[in-house]
Amino acid sequence: MSELDRLIEIARALPPLKVHALLTVAEQMTDYVSDDEFLRKINSAPAIDVDDETAAELRLALAERGATISHEKLKRELGLA
């Protein structure tokens, strides 16, 4: 199976919200986007309306996740730098 076929297989298994997120990321990879533009788009994403229990779980997960990586390091790890 080619990498493209595998990617298509993964996309077909995702729920619609994650397909939209994957599409957004993939579209960003087709053209150069400056760091400032990338951050603007990430920060302007619509808020997700979740119930109180889910919000509490998300806050706990964020608190437990530890260190994050920079945008530049992420781009290097994805082979985009």
Order of alpha helices (4+ residues) and beta strands (2+ residues): alpha-alpha-alpha-alpha-alpha
